[in-house]
Amino acid sequence: MIKRYVDSRHGQLHVVESGAGRPVLFLHQTPRSWDEYRDVLPLVAPHARALAMDTVGFGESARPTAAFSVEMFADGVEDVLDALSLRRVVLVGHHTGGVIAVEVAARRPDLVHGLVLSGTPYVSAERRARVALAPPIDLVEVEDDGSHLAELWARRRDFYPRERPDLLNRLVADALRVIDRVEEGHEAVNRYRMEERVSAVEAATLILCGELDGYSLPDVPRLERRLAHARSLIIPGTGVAAVDHRPQDFARAVLDFVRELDRPGS
């Protein structure tokens, strides 16, 4: 895999890529990095140009001092698309990454040929009100004795299968890089007015969700109704961690969708 940095309006952004052909750009959830797709890229690369980026503020990408927003995150994706001359791209976003992908597709229908929205919430007024009352997901107070590491682990433990602590290790490692702003990605999603933007999305869309993803599964039919060209697919036996828990199933779903888009007449 080739690693590079791309200039953007918010600073340099980290991008990893492999393969050739149809560009497929993967966008991670909060508080992850491109590493969320570490096991997916090698499966996609023999069939497409597979790219994954660190969202503005996360991983090895620049971290602006301004408050994070979906619009800021989308600026970064848009700048990567333009800097690398990516056209007719398929955007694949997981959780936060899916919300970012919606905003990019609404802005740049000239560049986005297809969308894969994985575990993506439908952010409406009703959801914003509900989430405003919910406890934080990843926010922990940094303690001198390091007990915040165990607290962060405990907060995320139920998102991952107990027999795969290696996956949770990877999430915690990413979270520690942004520990002082770890909750801001979630907050940015919950401020986003998706209901005002989703009608501008023209691209064909595949809505993916793990069958155990209780956070996003209820929003699958809501998204499907509001997107002009959408269908859905549920991945069995996994939940929020669908990308790194079931990389083969995830990559297969993405590639099948890309092949559909590339059929004559599509």
N, C-alpha and C positions, 0 to 999 in steps of 0.2 A: 504494500500500500504506500502511496506517495502522500507525504504531508507537505502542506504549504500554508502561507498566510496571504490573505487578500485584504487590500485596503478598503475601508468603508467609511461612511460619514461618522461612525462612532468609534473608529480605531481599527486596528488590524484584527482580522477574524481567522480562526484556525479551521482548515478544511483538510479532510483525508479522502483520497479517492483511489479507485482501482477499476480496471476493466475499460471497455470501449463500447461505443454504440449509443443507444438511447440514454440520455442523462436521467438518473434517478437520484434525487437529493433527499437525504434522510434528516429529519429534525427531531431532536430528543425531548424528553419530558424534563420538568423541574425535579430535582436539582442536578440532573445528569450532564453528560458531555457526549461527544461523538462515540465514546466507549460503549454506550448503550447498544450500539449497532456493530460492535466489534466482531460478533459471530455471524452477523447477517451479511455484511459486505462481501466476504469471500464466497458466499453462496450466490449472490447476485452478480458479482463481477464477471463471471464467464459469459454472461448473457446481456450485460448492459454496462454503461458507465456509472458505477456506483459511487456516490459521494455522500459524506456525512460531515456536518459542520458543528462547531461549538457555537451555540446561540450567543449573541451579544451578552456579555456579563458572566458567562459560564465557561468552564473548562479553561482552555488556553486562549480564548478570545478576549479582546479588550473589555474592560469593565468601566463604563461611563459612571460619573458621579450622579447624574440625574436619575430620578426614580425610574425603575424598569416599567415598561408597558409593552403590550402586544404590538403596538405600532412601532416602537423602537426595535423590537425583535424582528419584525417584518422588514424594516429598513435594512437590517443586516443581511437577511436572505435575499432581498432584492439586489443589494450591492454585489453579493456573491454571484448571482445569476448574470448580472451585467459584466462583472469583471472577468468571468470565465466564459463569457459568450454562450451561455447555456440557453438553448431555445427548445421549445416543445418538450419541456422538462416535466417529469412526473415528480411531484412533491409527496413525500411520505412523512407524516407527522404523528407522533405518539403523545397522547395527553396534551401537555402544553404545546408540543410541536405541532399537533393537529390544529389547534386554535391559531397558531402562527400561520400555518399553511392556508387556512381559510382567508385570512387577511391578505396574504400575498396573492392568492388566486383572484380575490376580489379586485385588487389593485392592477394586476398585470395579466389579464386574460390572454394577452398577446404572447406571453412566455410560458404559461402553465397549461400543459396539454391534458394532464390527469392529476387526480388527487387520491391519496390513500389516507384516510382519517382513522387512526387507530386509538381506541379508547378515548375518543374526543368528546368532551362535554358540549352540550348546547347551552351557551351562556345567555340566558334570558333574564329579564327583571325578576322573575320568580326565583331563579337559581341564585342571583346575586343577593337577594334578601335572605335566602336560606343559608347560604355559605357565610354571610356576614355574622351569623350567630354561632357558627361552628368553631371548634378549637383549631389552632394552627396545626399544620401537618408536620413540618420539619423544624420549626423554630425551637431552639434550645438555648439555655443560658450557659455560656462558656464558663466552666469552673476550673479552679486551680488544680484540683485533683483528677481532672479528666473524666469525671463522672458524666459529663455531657455526652461523651462518646457512647456510653451504654444507654443513655436516654434516647439518643438519635437512633441507635440500633433497635431499641424497643419500639419506638414509634413506627418504624418501617417493617418490623419483623413479620407482621401478618400479611404484608403485601407479597411476600416471597415464600416459596415452599421450604419447609423446615430442613429438608435434605440438601438444600443448595445455599449454604452460608456464603459460598464464594460469590454468588450474585449480589447478596446484601453487602458484602465487603466492597464490591465495586461501587455500589450506590453511596455508601458512607464515604468512600475515598473522594468521590465527586462532590458530595455535600460539604466536606471539610474545606474544599478550595473556595467555597463561597459562604462559609459558616456565618459571617457577619451580615449576610443579606440572603440567607438561604430561603426565606419564606416569600421573597419579593416576586418570584416567578409565579407562584400561586396567586398572590394578590393581584398581579397584573392580569392574569386570566379572569379573575372574578370581577375586575372593573370593565372588561371588554364588552362592548355592546354588539355582540354577534348578531342579534336579531335584526340589526340595521345594515349588516354587511353581507349576510349569507345569500341574499337574493341576487347579488352581483356576481356570484360564482357561476361561471359558464362551463367549467371543465367537467368531464366525466369523472365520477367519484365512486370509490369503493370505501365503504364504512366497515372497518374491522373492529372487533371487540372480543376479548377473552370472556368465556362464559361465566367466569368467577369474578369478573370486574364489576362489583356492585356499585362503584362510583359512576361508571359511564354507560353500563349496559342499558339502563332506562332511557338514555338519550339517543340510542341508536334509531328508533322509529321517529323521534322528533327531528333528527338531522335528515333522515331519509325523506321525510315529507317536505322539508324546506329547501332541499337541493334539487335543481332541475333535472339532473342526470345522475342519479345515485342508486346504488344497490348495496346490500349489506351481506356480511359473512361473519359468523361467530366461530371463534377458534376454541375447540373443546379443551378442557383440562388445564386451563390457565386463567390468569386474571390480569391485574395491573402490570405484572412483570412479563407480559406476553412476548415482548421483543427478545429479551435475553433468556427467558425460560424456555421458549419454543422457537428458536431461530429458524429451524428448518421449516416449520409450518408457516411462520411469518414470511420468510423469503419466498416460499412457494406461492403464497397468496399474492404477494406483490408482483412476482414474475408472471403469473397467470393473467393478472390485470394488465400488465404492460403488453403482453402478447395480444390481448383483446384490442387494445388501443392501436396496435400496429397492423391489425388485419386490414386488408383493402376495404375501403368504404367506411372505416371507423373514424 
